[in-house]
Amino acid sequence: MSVLHIIHGRLFRAALRPLYLHRWTKAWPLLLALSACTPEGPPPDVLPRDRFVTVLAEAQLIEARVNREGAVEHRSNERVDAYYTELFTREGITREQFRLSFDHYAQDPAVLKGIYGDVIAELSKRKDEAMNARSDSLTPGGHP
């Protein structure tokens, strides 16, 4: 066992020494009451989950566009800020709201994983719609 583990263990036990089990059991109703007072849903500056999914899907499209422009067209990333500014203006949010929302949802990895699952589903749906629209325009009956 390393010295760090021994010191950490001693410090941890010393910190817990005043908190005997009977003290925790007396405080249990208070802890439950405090946890019941927490507000439901995200804080006011955080985007609701469904709206955050939409904005995050758009952000993923921006990243894909920037990667394509850099690799295929050999353009620099100077337009990245302009793309994000356009997105935030169109969605009626600020960069700060987006960052706060991401930070809020990232606090729970399971929630963030679910959000990215929704983003992938949204992007897949858009891809399918675009492919169907394209194949309809290529068929003879697709032209007016």
N, C-alpha and C positions, 0 to 999 in steps of 0.2 A: 504494500500500500504506500502511495507516495505521501510526502510530507504535506502537500497541499490538501489531500483528502483527509488526513488526520486533523490538520488545523481547521479545515472547513467543517468537519464533523464536530469538533469541540466548540467552535463558535456557534454552530447551529443549535447544539444542545444547550449551550449557555443562554442563547436568546430565547429558547423555549422553556427554560427552567421556571420562570415566574408564571407560565401559563399552564397550570395543571389542568387535567381533564375536567375536574369539577367546576373550574372557572369557565371553561368552554360551554359546559352544559347549562350553566346559569345564563350565559350570554346568547345562547342559541335562539331564543325567541326574538331578541333584538336584531340579530343578524338576519333572520328571516324577514322581519319587518323592513329592514333597510333594503334588502334585495327586492322586496315587493314594490318598493317606491321607485324603482328605475323605470324610466319612460319606455314605452313600446316604440319600436321603429327607430330609424336613424335620426341623428340630430338635425336641426333645421337647415344647416348649410350643406348637408349631404344629400346628394340626389337619391330619389327612390330607386330601388333595385332595378325595376323594369326600364326606367329612363337611363340609368347608368349602363345597363346592358346595351341599349341602343347607341349611346355615345361611345362606349368602348368598342363596339363593332365598327363604327365609323373610324375610330382611331386605328384599328387594325388595318383597315383599308388604306389609310394614309401611310402607315408603315410599309405596307406592301408596295404602294405606289413609289415611295421614296427608294425602296430597295431596287425596284425595277429601273427607275430613272438613273440610279447610281451604277447599276450593272450593265444595262443595255444601252442607255443613251449617254452614259458617262457624264452625267450631270452631278453637280455638287449638291449637298444637302441644304443649301441656303434657303430653299423654299419651304422647308419643313415648318418653320414658324408661321409662314403665311397659310399653309394648309390647316394647321391647328387653329389659327385665329379665325379662319373662315368657318371651321366646324363649330367652334364655341359661339360665334356670332349667330350662325344658323340655328343652333340649339338653344340660344338664349341663356347661356351659362358663362361662367368665367373660368380661367385656368385654375384659380384657387379652389373653386367649387369642385372641379374635376379632380384636383390633387387631394383635397380633403375627402372626397368620396372614395377615391382609390385607397387612401390610407385607412379609412374607416372599414371598408370591406376586407382589406388585407389583414386586419387584426385577427380574423378567423379564417384560417386556410381552407376549411371545408366550405365556407360560404363563398370565398373567392373562386374555388374550384368549380362550384356550381354556377357561378356567374360566367366563368369562361366556357363552361359547357353550353350555357344559353347563348353566348356570343357565337360559338361554333355552329350551333343550330341555326341561328339567325343568318349567318354568312352562308351556310349551306342552302337555306331556303332562298336567299337572294340569287345564289348561283343557279339553282334549279329554275327559278323564274326567268332569269336572263337567258339560259339555254333554251327554254321552251319558247320564249319570245323570238329568239334568233332562228330556231328551227321552223317556227310558224311563218316567218318572213321569207324563208327560202323555199317553201313549198308553193306550187302554183296556186293553190286555193288561198294562200295567205295574203296574196296581193289583191287590193280592191279593184 
